[in-house]
Amino acid sequence: MAMTHLYIIRPDYYTAGIKSVLKVVLETFSKICYVTLDKTGIRLREFCAENVIDTKKITIVDLITLQFREPPKEIGITYASMNDITSVQKTIITTLEQEHCDVMVIDSLSSMRIYCSEEELVKLVHSLLVYAQERHVITCLIIQSKDEHAPWAHSLSTVIEEFKEIILPAPY
């Protein structure tokens, strides 16, 4: 059975929290589909390389770059626009299937909320979670702590098995 985890990360620890989630997930699983709205796909790949995270185990669905420019062709990065939620869903599912991913990370629902209504966000995430559970794909949803009690976050709680707050020492 697939599990869904919600990681709640404080903004001042966000980068360290993402690093922690990736390292923990890659200790156990072989292929991650990383859906990013907080960093471009290229920047995420650079972040992984800088933090000694194996980029060969991560395929990226970049939902931010098309908001401001035409992206370069990059191996391991697929692009979709938040202006077309149906296309976003299809792109993520296609990537999960073609790349044989056993984990999907969505970073972050807080940023996704900027680009779509609460209703669209809940519908998209719920559909992806149902698909992931059917296919036994582990899902890691990430939100900023400021959105922990938002109505849209609460409405997803029925399909989330585990809530984790990442608390790290102060960054230096």
Secondary structure as UniProt FT lines:
FT   STRAND          4..9
FT   HELIX           11..13
FT   HELIX           14..28
FT   STRAND          32..36
FT   HELIX           41..50
FT   TURN            51..52
FT   HELIX           55..57
FT   STRAND          58..62
FT   HELIX           65..67
FT   TURN            75..76
FT   STRAND          77..79
FT   TURN            82..83
FT   HELIX           85..99
FT   STRAND          103..107
FT   HELIX           109..115
FT   HELIX           118..134
FT   TURN            135..136
FT   STRAND          138..144
FT   HELIX           145..147
FT   TURN            148..149
FT   HELIX           151..155
FT   HELIX           157..159
FT   STRAND          162..166
//
